[in-house]
C-alpha cells in the first residue's frame, strides 16, 4: 500500500495541474492567478483566524462580541484611511514591489498580534495590519486589468477572488486547530511564514505594462515585464505622449456598445493622460461615473453582510445548531466551498453572456443573485435543523460570492486604465467603511439589542451551554435583520442596467481620444454631422 501511494499522489498532482492550467488558460496566467489569489488569501486567513479563536480571545482578555467586532472592524477602517495614498502609488509606481513590501509589513503585524498581552496591544497591532492591507485593493485591480484582456477579466477575477475564500478556510481550520491544541498565539504566528514566502514571490512577479501592451494571451508560457515591451513595437501599438499603449482589440463589452452605437457621456470623455492629475480630481471624476457609484454601493452592502456573517459563524453554528466547534468548523469550510464555486461561476457566466451580445451581463448577473439571496438565507438562519440549513447555506454562499467577479470586471470596463488604481482606492475606502463596520454592528446588535450575553465564554468553547445558546439567539436575529441591505444591494444593481453601456462607451472614447486625438476628433465630427 505505501508503495502505491506515491504514484497515486503523483497522478493526482498531474491531474490537478492539468485542471489548473486549463482553468487559467496557460502557465503564465496560472502564475499570476495563484499569486494574486494568495494575496487575497492572507486577508481571508486573518478573518478566519479571528473568527476561529473568538472564544479564546474573549476568555483571554475578558471581552464580548462587540470588542471582537472592533478587532475585525479596525483593520478595514484603518485601511480605508490609507487606501487613497495607496491608489495614487498604484497608478504611479511599480505595483509588484509595492504589494510585496506591504505583505512584509502584514507579516510583522501578525507576529505582534500573537505576542499581545492585553486587548489594547492586540488592537494596536491590528491598526498596523490595516495600514498594510490598504495596498491590496488598488494594486490587485490595476494589475488584473493589465495582466488580462477585457474579455476574460470576469473569469480571471473569479479565480483570484477564490483566494480570499480559500484563505478563510485555512484560517478556520488551521488556526482553529492550533488554538485548540496549543494557544491562540500560535494561531496568529503561523501566518507569518507563508506571508514572507508570498512577499518574495510577489516581489519577483514581472510588472505588466500599463494599458495592455503586455497582457497575457491564452497558452502563453512567460510573463512579459514592462521593461521588455517596446512602445510602438511588435508587442504594442504606438504609445501616446502619456505613455498609454493600445495593444489589443476591443473587449467584449466595448465591442457590444460600439455595435449598439451607444453614445458616450461627452462631458466625461478624457482628452489627456490622467496619470498626473491630483487625487482630489480623480476622486471627483470616478464618483461622477454613475455605474461606478452603483457598483461601489452594491459591493459595500454585499461585503457588509459577508463580513458580519463570517465573523461570528463559529459562535452561531455551535450555539444555534448545537454543534461542537470542530464539526462547526468543518461545516463552515463546506459552506465556503459553495462560495468558491460562486466566484468561479459568476465571472464565467457573465463573460459567456457578454460574448453572446448581452451588453449588461456583468451587472445583470449580480442583480439576480443578490435579489434571490435573502429568500435562500432567511430559512437557513431561522431553522435549527442542520440537514435543512446546510444545503441552503451552501446555495446562499454561492449566491453571495457570485456577484463579485462580474462587478469587479465591470469596474474596469467603465474606467480609463490610468485611473484603475485610484478608482479602486475610492471604492475600497467606501466599501471598507461598510465592511469594517459589519463585525462591530453585528456584535453590538446581537449583544445589546437582541440580548446575547456579554461573552461567549459563559457557555464554554462550543458545548452549547446557556451562554452559547443565548449568544446564538442574538446572532440569529441580527443575521435576519441584516438581510435587508442585501435586498437594497439587489435593487441598486438594477439601476446599473441603464447606466452601464454609456459608461463603457465613455471609457472607450477616453482611451481612443488619448491614444489618437485626431481619430477621435474625426469620429466626433462624423457623429455630429450625422
C-alpha positions in Angstrom: 0.0 0.0 0.0 2.7 2.6 0.8 4.4 1.8 -2.5 1.2 2.5 -4.4 0.5 5.8 -2.5 3.4 7.7 -4.1 2.4 7.0 -7.8 -1.2 7.8 -7.0 -0.3 11.1 -5.4 1.8 11.9 -8.5 -1.1 11.1 -10.8 -3.4 13.3 -8.7 -0.9 16.1 -8.7 -0.6 15.9 -12.5 -4.4 15.9 -12.9 -4.7 18.9 -10.6 -2.0 20.8 -12.5 -3.8 20.0 -15.8 -7.2 21.2 -14.5 -5.5 24.4 -13.1 -3.7 25.1 -16.4 -7.0 24.7 -18.3 -8.9 26.9 -15.9 -6.3 29.7 -16.2 -5.6 29.2 -19.9 -1.9 28.5 -19.6 1.1 28.6 -17.3 1.7 32.4 -17.4 -1.8 33.2 -16.5 -1.8 30.5 -13.8 1.2 32.0 -12.1 -0.5 35.4 -11.9 -3.8 34.0 -10.7 -2.3 31.9 -8.0 -0.1 34.8 -6.8 -2.9 37.3 -6.7 -5.3 34.8 -5.2 -2.8 34.0 -2.4 -2.5 37.8 -1.6 -6.3 37.9 -1.0 -5.9 34.6 0.9 -3.9 36.5 3.5 -6.9 38.7 4.3 -9.2 35.7 4.4 -6.9 33.7 6.7 -6.7 36.6 9.1 -10.5 36.9 9.3 -10.8 33.1 9.7 -8.2 33.2 12.5 -10.1 35.8 14.5 -13.4 34.0 14.0 -12.0 30.6 14.9 -10.3 32.0 18.0 -13.1 34.2 19.2 -13.8 32.1 22.3 -10.1 32.0 23.2 -9.8 35.8 22.8 -12.9 36.6 24.8 -11.7 34.5 27.7 -8.1 35.7 27.4 -9.0 39.4 27.5 -12.4 39.2 29.2 -14.3 40.8 26.3 -17.5 40.2 24.4 -18.8 40.1 20.8 -18.6 43.9 20.5 -14.9 44.0 21.3 -14.2 41.1 18.9 -16.1 43.0 16.2 -13.8 46.0 16.9 -10.7 43.8 16.2 -12.1 43.0 12.8 -13.5 46.4 12.0 -10.4 48.4 12.8 -8.5 46.7 10.0 -10.9 47.9 7.4 -11.3 51.4 8.9 -7.6 52.0 9.1 -7.2 50.5 5.6 -9.8 53.0 4.3 -7.7 55.9 5.6 -4.6 54.7 3.8 -6.3 53.5 0.6 -6.3 56.7 -1.3 -2.5 57.2 -1.0 -2.1 53.5 -1.9 -4.2 54.1 -5.0 -2.1 57.0 -6.1 1.0 54.9 -5.7 -0.6 52.0 -7.6 -1.1 54.4 -10.6 2.4 55.8 -10.5 4.9 53.2 -9.2 5.9 49.6 -9.8 2.9 47.7 -8.3 4.5 44.3 -7.7 7.2 45.9 -5.4 4.6 48.0 -3.6 2.4 44.9 -3.0 5.4 42.7 -1.9 6.5 45.3 0.6 3.0 45.6 2.1 2.9 41.9 2.7 6.1 42.1 4.7 4.5 44.7 6.9 1.4 42.5 7.2 3.5 39.6 8.4 5.2 41.7 11.1 1.8 43.0 12.3 0.6 39.4 12.6 3.6 38.4 14.8 3.0 41.4 17.0 -0.7 40.4 17.3 0.2 37.0 18.6 2.5 38.5 21.2 -0.2 40.7 22.6 -0.6 40.7 26.4 -3.6 43.0 26.6 -6.6 43.8 24.4 -5.2 47.3 23.7 -1.9 45.8 22.5 -3.8 43.4 20.1 -6.0 46.3 18.9 -2.9 48.5 18.1 -1.3 45.6 16.2 -4.5 45.3 14.2 -4.2 49.0 13.3 -0.8 48.3 11.8 -2.2 45.3 9.9 -5.0 47.6 8.5 -2.4 50.1 7.1 -0.7 47.2 5.3 -3.8 45.8 3.7 -4.7 49.2 2.2 -2.3 48.5 -0.7 -4.1 45.3 -1.7 -7.3 46.6 -3.4 -5.8 49.2 -5.7 -2.8 47.2 -6.8 -4.7 44.0 -7.4 -7.4 45.8 -9.5 -4.7 47.6 -11.5 -2.6 44.5 -12.1 -5.6 42.4 -13.1 -6.6 45.0 -15.7 -3.1 45.0 -17.2 -2.4 41.2 -17.0 -5.7 40.0 -18.6 -7.6 41.1 -21.7 -11.1 42.5 -21.1 -13.0 39.5 -22.5 -11.5 37.2 -19.8 -11.5 39.5 -16.8 -14.7 38.3 -15.2 -13.4 34.7 -15.3 -9.9 35.6 -14.1 -11.4 37.8 -11.3 -13.4 34.8 -10.2 -10.3 32.6 -9.9 -8.4 35.4 -8.0 -11.3 36.2 -5.6 -11.5 32.5 -4.8 -8.2 33.1 -2.9 -10.0 35.1 -0.2 -12.4 32.2 0.5 -9.8 29.5 0.4 -7.7 31.6 2.8 -10.7 31.9 5.1 -11.0 28.1 5.1 -7.3 27.8 6.1 -7.8 30.3 8.8 -10.8 28.4 10.2 -9.2 25.0 10.0 -5.5 25.6 10.8 -5.8 28.4 13.2 -8.8 26.8 14.9 -6.9 23.5 15.4 -3.8 25.3 16.6 -5.7 27.4 19.1 -7.3 24.2 20.5 -4.1 22.1 20.5 -1.7 24.9 21.7 -2.6 28.5 22.2 -4.3 31.3 20.3 -0.9 33.0 19.9 0.4 30.2 17.6 -2.8 30.6 15.6 -1.5 34.1 14.7 2.2 33.3 14.4 1.9 30.6 11.8 0.5 33.0 9.3 3.8 34.9 9.2 5.7 32.0 7.5 3.6 31.8 4.3 3.3 35.6 4.2 7.0 36.1 4.0 7.3 33.4 1.3 4.5 35.1 -0.7 6.2 38.5 -0.4 9.2 37.0 -2.1 7.0 35.5 -4.9 5.2 38.8 -5.5 8.4 40.8 -5.5 9.7 38.6 -8.4 6.5 38.8 -10.4 7.0 40.7 -13.7 5.3 44.1 -13.7 2.9 44.4 -16.7 2.9 47.4 -19.0 0.1 49.8 -18.3 -2.6 50.0 -20.8 -2.4 46.4 -22.1 0.7 46.1 -24.3 1.9 43.1 -22.3 -1.3 41.4 -21.4 -1.1 37.6 -21.2 -2.5 35.6 -24.1 -4.1 32.2 -23.6 -1.5 29.5 -23.5 1.4 31.9 -23.0 4.4 30.5 -21.2 6.2 33.5 -19.9 5.0 36.9 -18.5 6.4 40.0 -20.2 7.8 42.7 -17.9 7.0 46.3 -18.8 10.7 46.9 -19.3 10.7 44.2 -22.1 7.9 45.9 -24.1 8.9 48.4 -26.8 6.4 51.3 -27.2 5.2 51.1 -30.7 6.9 47.8 -31.2 5.7 44.3 -32.0 4.2 43.9 -28.5 2.1 47.0 -28.5 0.6 49.8 -30.5 2.1 53.2 -30.8 2.3 54.9 -27.4 0.8 58.3 -26.9 2.5 61.3 -25.2 1.5 60.0 -21.8 2.9 56.5 -22.4 -0.5 54.8 -22.8 -0.4 51.8 -25.2 -3.4 50.4 -27.1 -2.2 46.9 -27.9 -5.3 44.8 -28.4 -8.7 44.5 -30.0 -11.7 46.0 -28.0 -13.0 43.9 -25.2 -16.4 42.2 -25.4 -18.2 45.0 -23.5 -16.6 47.6 -25.7 -17.4 45.8 -28.9 -21.0 45.4 -27.8 -21.6 49.0 -27.1 -19.9 50.0 -30.4 -22.2 47.6 -32.3 -25.2 49.1 -30.5 -23.9 52.6 -31.3 -24.2 53.6 -27.6 -23.2 57.3 -27.2 -20.6 58.1 -24.5 -21.2 60.8 -21.9 -19.2 63.6 -23.7 -18.6 65.6 -20.5 -16.7 62.7 -19.0 -14.6 61.8 -22.1 -10.9 62.4 -21.1 -8.7 64.2 -23.6 -5.3 63.9 -21.8 -3.5 61.3 -19.8 -4.9 61.4 -16.2 -1.8 59.9 -14.5 -0.5 63.2 -13.1 -3.9 64.7 -12.2 -4.3 65.4 -8.4 -6.0 62.8 -6.2 -9.0 65.1 -5.5 -9.6 65.4 -9.2 -9.5 61.6 -9.6 -12.0 61.1 -6.6 -14.4 63.6 -8.1 -14.1 62.0 -11.6 -14.7 58.4 -10.6 -17.7 59.4 -8.5 -19.2 61.2 -11.5 -19.3 57.8 -13.3 -22.8 56.7 -12.4 -22.3 52.9 -12.8 -19.2 53.1 -10.6 -21.2 54.7 -7.8 -23.9 52.0 -8.0 -21.2 49.2 -8.0 -19.5 50.8 -5.0 -22.8 50.8 -3.1 -23.8 47.4 -4.2 -20.4 45.9 -3.4 -20.2 47.6 0.0 -23.6 46.2 1.1 -22.7 42.7 -0.1 -19.4 42.7 1.7 -21.0 44.2 4.8 -23.2 41.1 5.2 -20.4 38.7 4.3 -18.0 40.3 6.8 -20.6 40.1 9.6 -21.6 36.6 8.8 -18.2 35.1 8.7 -17.0 37.0 11.8 -19.5 35.2 14.1 -20.0 32.0 12.1 -18.4 29.7 14.6 -20.3 31.1 17.6 -23.6 31.0 15.7 -23.1 27.4 14.4 -22.1 26.0 17.8 -25.0 27.7 19.7 -27.8 27.7 17.1 -27.3 24.2 15.6 -25.9 22.6 18.8 -22.6 21.5 17.1 -19.2 21.1 18.6 -16.5 23.5 17.5 -14.6 21.0 15.3 -17.9 20.0 13.5 -19.0 23.6 13.1 -15.6 24.5 11.6 -15.8 21.6 9.1 -19.3 22.6 8.0 -18.3 26.2 7.6 -15.5 25.0 5.3 -18.0 23.0 3.3 -20.3 26.1 3.0 -17.2 28.1 1.9 -16.8 25.6 -1.0 -20.2 26.9 -2.2 -18.8 30.5 -2.1 -15.7 29.3 -4.0 -18.0 27.8 -6.7 -19.9 31.0 -6.8 -16.9 33.2 -7.6 -15.8 30.8 -10.3 -19.2 30.6 -11.8 -20.2 34.3 -11.5 -17.5 35.6 -13.7 -17.7 32.7 -16.2 -21.5 33.1 -16.7 -21.3 36.9 -17.1 -18.4 36.7 -19.6 -20.3 34.0 -21.6 -23.4 36.1 -21.8 -21.4 39.1 -22.7 -19.7 37.3 -25.6 -23.2 36.4 -26.8 -24.1 40.0 -27.1 -25.8 40.7 -23.7 -24.2 44.0 -23.0 -25.5 44.3 -19.4 -24.5 40.8 -18.3 -21.9 42.0 -15.8 -24.5 43.9 -13.9 -27.5 41.7 -14.5 -25.9 38.5 -13.0 -25.1 40.3 -9.7 -28.7 41.8 -9.6 -30.3 38.4 -9.9 -28.0 36.7 -7.3 -28.5 39.5 -4.7 -32.3 39.6 -5.1 -32.5 35.8 -4.7 -30.1 35.6 -1.7 -32.4 36.7 1.1 -35.0 34.1 0.0 -32.4 31.4 0.5 -30.6 32.6 3.6 -33.7 33.6 5.7 -35.0 30.0 6.2 -31.4 28.7 6.7 -30.8 31.1 9.5 -34.2 30.6 11.1 -34.2 26.8 11.2 -32.2 24.8 13.8 -32.1 21.6 11.7 -28.6 21.2 10.2 -29.9 18.9 7.5 -32.3 21.7 6.3 -29.9 24.6 6.8 -26.7 23.1 5.2 -27.9 22.9 1.5 -29.5 26.4 1.8 -26.3 27.9 3.3 -24.2 26.4 0.6 -26.5 27.9 -2.1 -26.6 31.1 -0.2 -22.8 31.2 -0.1 -22.8 30.6 -3.9 -25.2 33.5 -4.5 -23.4 35.8 -2.1 -20.0 35.3 -3.8 -21.1 35.1 -7.5 -21.7 38.9 -8.0 -18.2 39.9 -7.1 -16.2 38.8 -10.2 -18.6 40.4 -12.8 -18.9 43.6 -10.7 -15.1 43.8 -10.4 -14.7 43.3 -14.2 -17.4 45.9 -14.8 -15.5 48.5 -12.8 -12.5 48.1 -15.2 -14.8 48.3 -18.2 -16.1 51.8 -17.2 -12.8 53.4 -16.2 -9.7 54.6 -18.1 -6.8 52.2 -17.4 -4.7 55.1 -15.9 -7.4 55.6 -13.3 -7.8 51.9 -12.2 -5.7 52.2 -9.1 -7.3 55.4 -7.8 -10.8 54.3 -8.8 -10.3 51.1 -6.8 -9.0 53.1 -3.9 -12.2 55.2 -3.8 -14.3 52.0 -4.0 -12.2 50.3 -1.3 -12.5 53.3 1.1 -16.3 53.3 0.9 -16.5 49.5 0.8 -14.1 49.2 3.7 -16.2 51.5 5.8 -19.2 49.3 5.4 -17.3 46.0 5.6 -15.3 47.1 8.7 -18.5 48.3 10.4 -20.2 44.9 10.0 -18.4 42.9 12.7 -18.9 45.8 15.2 -22.6 46.3 14.3 -23.4 42.5 14.1 -21.7 42.1 17.5 -23.4 45.1 19.1 -26.9 44.3 17.8 -26.6 40.6 18.8 -25.3 41.5 22.3 -27.3 44.6 23.3 -30.3 44.8 21.0 -31.3 41.1 20.9 -29.9 40.2 24.3 -26.9 37.9 23.6 -24.5 37.5 26.6 -21.5 39.7 27.1 -19.1 36.9 26.5 -19.3 33.6 24.7 -17.1 32.2 27.4 -20.1 31.9 29.6 -21.2 28.8 27.8 -17.8 27.2 27.2 -16.0 26.8 23.9 -18.7 25.2 21.9 -20.6 22.9 24.1 -23.9 24.6 23.5 -24.5 25.8 27.1 -26.9 28.5 28.1 -24.4 31.3 27.3 -23.7 29.9 23.8 -27.4 29.4 23.1 -28.3 32.9 24.2 -25.4 34.3 22.1 -26.6 32.4 19.1 -30.2 33.6 19.5 -29.0 37.2 19.4 -26.9 36.5 16.3 -29.9 34.8 14.6 -32.0 37.9 14.9 -29.0 40.1 13.9 -28.4 38.0 10.8 -32.1 38.2 9.8 -32.2 42.0 10.2 -29.1 42.5 8.2 -30.5 40.6 5.2 -32.3 43.9 4.4 -29.1 45.5 3.0 -28.8 42.6 0.5 -32.3 43.5 -0.9 -31.2 47.1 -1.2 -28.0 46.0 -3.0 -30.0 43.9 -5.5 -32.3 46.8 -6.2 -29.4 49.2 -6.6 -27.7 46.9 -9.1 -30.8 47.0 -11.3 -30.1 50.8 -11.7 -26.8 50.0 -13.4 -28.6 48.2 -16.2 -29.4 51.6 -17.6 -26.1 53.4 -17.0 -23.5 50.7 -17.7 -23.5 50.7 -21.5 -23.0 54.5 -21.7 -20.2 54.4 -19.1 -18.4 51.6 -21.1 -18.7 53.8 -24.2 -17.3 56.8 -22.3 -14.2 54.8 -21.1 -13.6 53.5 -24.6 -13.9 57.0 -26.1 -11.4 58.3 -23.5 -8.8 55.7 -24.4 -9.2 56.5 -28.1 -9.1 60.2 -27.5 -5.8 60.0 -25.6 -4.3 57.4 -28.0 -5.2 59.2 -31.2 -6.8 62.6 -30.7 -7.1 63.1 -34.5 -9.1 59.8 -34.9 -11.4 60.7 -32.0 -11.9 64.2 -33.4 -12.9 62.7 -36.8 -15.3 60.3 -35.1 -16.9 63.1 -33.1 -17.4 65.3 -36.2 -18.8 62.4 -38.1 -21.4 61.7 -35.4 -22.2 65.3 -35.1 -22.8 65.6 -38.9 -25.0 62.5 -38.9 
